[in-house]
Amino acid sequence: MTPAELFFDLVFVYAITQVTALMAAAPSPVRVVGAMVVLALLWWCWCCFAWLGNVVRADSGAPFAVLVTVMAVVFIVSLAVPEVFADAPGGLSAPLLFVLCYGVVRVLHLVAYWLSGPDDALLHATLRRTAVASVLPPLVLLLIGSAHTGTAQLLWWLGAVAIDYGGIYVTGSSGWRVNSPGHFAERHSLIVIIALGESIVAMGMGMSGFPLTAAVLGAAAAGLLLSAALWRLYFRQLGEAAEHRLAELSGDDRTRFARDVYTFLHLPLVAGVVLCALGMKKVVQQVADTGHYSFAEPLHGVVAWSLTGGVGVFLLGAAAIVLRSTGRRPTALAVGGLCCLAAGPLVGVIPALVALVLLACVLSLVVGVHGRRLSAAAVTAPGA
């Protein structure tokens, strides 16, 4: 991975932080769905250049100029995120600015890819199909949605995301390349680290302006244990197997695997951490703000669900990665994910700090059980 790519990813650190802030400003089911739509669009921008960076060095010449330009545009997108569903009076229209900048990123990606292979007729044909089926229609829907507010805007944007993501199956995998499996896997592992870092930052922001107490330290420790369990699941039990499988494949099979496991199934991992970060932030805030919350105060509404639901989304995404990478059934991850998704009502009736501690312990148990089953499978595998 080049320093230029690391520099590029800094913008997405801020973008992910803004998505959490978008939800935290006015937590509601509609706002959470809207934030996930925004995250899906930002994720697509990042993935476009993760693929490009695997076939073109981005640290010099024209590719670096394109990269810096995209960074500037994505930074503007990030600035607009908090107002995409509640545009503040005065100034530019945040929804329209978001959409226009998103369109610029997608166009720059297609142009850069075209120039990266001037004699690659197969790639050029795929790029033309992508522009027609997977770039222009979503942009039209996003533009229409930006002229609306509330549920109408969200529905238009949901349609755009569905067409954008589904379009990759229409355009096909021919022409796309993954030249370096190790580099490709490393880029995606870094974005998972960025998301986990955002969860820690969110906890720090939750206690900002409040005194440091033993309860706050306990909440921070539980949140860190939770993040560490997610880290262990990905970096000790998922990432290596997926990277090995990617390296074993070639041609279109490798491209399809990269599309499924990295472009699509890493999104639930990032989304799960962002959702959980919202709950972690609110737990620390409630524990710290003793003037407005009692120690026994639970989380409420969609925030209560986001704490465990985010972990559930992460676990189900991880289970899908294991299934696609190895063909094994990840029972512990699937059962744990479903239970976490359904645990929102329980979180709404027990103290917030207790809910966070219990979730961290349960997740550590699930990860431990899955790890033991992986070890047992490795021992009994042929040739082990």
N, C-alpha and C positions, 0 to 999 in steps of 0.2 A: 504494500500500500504506500502511495506517495504522500509526501507532506501536503501537496496540493489538495488531495482528497480529504485529508484530515481537516484542512482549512475549510473546505467546502462543507463538511459535516457540522462545523460550528454553527452555521445558520440554522440547521435543523434542531440543534439543542434549544435554541430560542423558540423555534416554531412549536416544538412539543410543549415547552413551558406555556406558551400562549394558548394551546388547546386546553390544558388543565385550567388556566385562568378563565377561559371562556365558559367552562362548566361551573367553576366555583363562584362566578359572579352572580349567577341566578340559577341554582340547581333545580332542574325539572326534567321529567322524561323527554320532553321535546328538545330541550337544550342539550341533553346528553346525546341524543340521536344526531342532532345537528353538529355537535362537536366531533362525533365519529365520522360524519360525512366530510367535515373539513380535514380531519386526520387522514382519511382515505385519499383525498385529493393531494395533500402534502406528501403522503407516502408514495403516490404515483410519480410525483416530481422527483423524489429522491431515487426511486428505483430506475427511472429512465437513465439517470447519469451513473448509477452503479453499473448498469449493463454497458453503457458507453465506455466507462473507465476501464472495463475489462478487455477492451479491444484497442483502445487508444491511450497512450500515456498523456496524462492531463497536467503535467508539471512544466510544460514549456510551449512556446509558440502559440498558434491559433487555438488549440484545445484549451490552454490555460486562459486565454482571453475570453473564450466562451464560458468557461467555468466561473470566472469572476463576474461576468455579466449576469449569469444565472443566479449567483449568490446575491447580487444586488436586487434582482427581481424578487427572489424568494424572501429576502429580508423585508421588502415592501409588503409582500403577501402576509408575512408574519405580523407586521405592524397592524394590518387590517383585520386580523383574526378576531380580536375581542369585540368588534363592531359588525361582523358580517351578518348577524341576525338581529341586531339592535343598533342601527346606524345613528350615531350622535349628530345632533343638529350642527350645521356649519361645517365647512371644509368639504373635502371630496367624499363621494359616495363609497363607503368601505366595501359593500358587496360588489359593486361594479369594478372597483380597483382590484379586488381579489381575483375576480374572474379574468379581467384583461391580463393581469400579470401571470396568472396560471396559463393562459393561452400562449403568452410569449415564451414561457418555459417549454411548453410542449413543442412549439414550432422550432425553437432553437435546438431542441434535442433531435428532431427529425433532420434538420439541416446539418448538424454536426455529424450525425450518423451517415448521412449521404456523402459528405466530404471525406469521411474516414475510409470509405471503400469506393473510390471513383470508378473502378472497373468491375464491381460486384453487381451483376445484373439481377441476381436472385435477391440480394439485399434491397436493391432499389425497388424491385417489384413489391416486396413486403412493406417497404416504407410508404409506397403509394397507397397500398391497401389500408395501412394503418391510418394515414391521413384522412382517407375517405370514410372509413368505418369506425375508427376509434379516437379521432381527435376532433374533427369538425362537428359531428352530431352532439357530443357532450358539451362542446363550447356553446353551441346554440341554446341548449337547454339551460346551461348555467347563466347565460346572458338573460334569457327569459325570466329565470328565477330571481335574478338580481333586481328585477323591476318590481318584484312582489315582496311581501313581508309575511312573517308567521308561518303557518302550516303550508301555505301555497309555495312559498320559497323553498321550504324544506323538501317538499315533494318533487319539485322540478330538479333540485340538486341531487336528490336520491336517484332519480331517473338518469341523470347525467353520469353518476358514478356507476350505475348498473351497466350502461352502454359502454363506458370507458373500460371497465374491467372485463366485461363479456366480449368486447371487441377483439381482445387478444386471441381468443379462440377462433374468431372468424378470419382474422388475418393469417393465422397459422404460425408455425415455429420456424419455417424455412427462412434462412437469411440471417437470423439472429445467431450469435456465437457466444460461447463461454470459453475463452481461450485459456484462462488460468483458474481452475477450480479453487485453489487455495486462496487466491486474491478475492474471488467472488464471495467465498464463505467468510473471509475475514471482514470484508466490508459490512456484511449483514450482522456479524457478531458485534461489530462496533456500534451499530445502531441500537442493538439490544442494550448494550452498556449505557448508551446515551439515555435511553428510556428509563433504565434503572436509576441512573443518576438523577433524573428528573424527579423520581419518587422521593429521593432523599432531600433534594432541594425543596420540594413541596412541603415536607415536614418542617424544615427550617423556616419557611415562609409562614407556616401555620402558627408558630409560636412567636413570630416577630412582634416586638413591642410589649411582650408579657414577661413577667419575672420567671427565672429558671427555678423550678421546684422539683422535688423528688418524683412527683407524678409525671411531669413533663419528661424527665430523664427516662422513666419507665416506658412511656409511650414511644420515645425516640428509639430506645433499645429494641422494643418489640417490632417497630417498623423496620429497623435495620435487619433484624433477624428474618423478617418476611422477605425483604429484598435479597438477602443472602441466599435464602432457599430457592427463590426464582433464579438467581445467578447459578447456583449449583445444578439445578435442573437443566438449564440450557447449556452451560459450558462443560459440565461433566457427564451429561447423559444424552444430550441431543446433538450438539454442534458437530462433534467429531464423527459420529456415525453418518450424519447427513453429508458432511464434506467428503468422506471416503466413498460414499455411494455416488456422489457427483463426479468424483475423479474416475471412477470405474466406467462410467458411461461415456459415450461419444456421439458426435453428430446431433441429429434432432432429438435423440433420446436424452442426451445431456441437457439440451435446451428446454425440453418439456419438464424435466425434473427440476431444473433451476427455476423455471416459471412457477411450478406448483409449490415447491417447498420454500423457496426464498421470496419470490415476489408476492405470492398469495398467502402462504401459511405463516410467514413472519409478521404479517400485518396484525393477526389476532394477538401475537405476543406483545407487540408494541402497544396496541389498543388496550390490552388487558392491564399492562403496567400503568398506562395513563389513567384508566378508570380507577384502579386501586389507589393511585397517587391522590386522587380527589378525596377518597375516603380517609386515607392516612393524614392528609392535611387537615381535614375537619376534626379528626380525633385529637390531634395535637392541639388544635385551636381551642376545642372545647375543654380539654384538660387544663390548658394554660389560662383560659379566660374564666377564672373562678368568680368574677363579678357577675357573669351572666349565665353560667352553667354550673350545676351541682356535679359532684363527682359521679353520681349515679345516672347522670343524663345520657340517654342513648343517642345514637345518630338517628336522623329522621329522613323519611321519604327516599328519593332516589340516591341520596348520599349513602344511606344505610346499605342499599343494594350494591352500590359501586365498590364498596370495600371488599366484599366477598365475591361479587359478580365479576370484578376485574380479574381476580385470581382464577375464577372459573373459566373465563374466556382464555386466559393464558394457558391453563391446563388442557383445555380442549384443543387449542392450537398445537400445543406440544404433542398431544396424543395423535393428532393427524400427521404431524411430521414424523413421529416414530413409525406409524403405520405405512406411510409412503416411502420411508427410507429403508425399513427393514422387513416390512410385511408382518411384523409381530403385533399382537393385540395388546395395547397398553392399558390394561384393565384398571390399574390403580389411578392412572391419570384421568381416564374417562369418567370413572365413578366419582373421584374427587372433584373434577370440574363440574359435573352435574350437581353435586351436593352444594358446592359453593355458589352456583347460579341460583339455587333455590333457597339459600340461607338468608336472604335479605330480610324477611319478616322476623327472624330470630335476632338479627343484629338490631332491629328497631325496638327491642324490648329489654336488652341488657346494657349495662354501662358501656360507653364507647371504648374505654381503655380495656375492659375485660374482653370485648369483641375482638380488638386488635391482637391482644395476647393469645387468645384462643385460636384465631386464624393463623397466626405465625406458627403455633405449635402443630396445628392440624396439617398445614402445608409442609412443615418439616417432616412430619410422619409420612405423608403421601410420597414425598420425594425420596425418603429413605426406603420405603417399600418398593417403589419403582426401581431404585438403584439395586436392591438385592435381587429383584427378578431379572434385571439385566445381567448381573454377575452370574446368576444361576444358569441363564440361557447361554452365556459365553462359555461356561464350563462344560455344558452338555452338547455344545455345537460340534459337528463333525470336524475333526482335525484340531480341536482345542487341546 
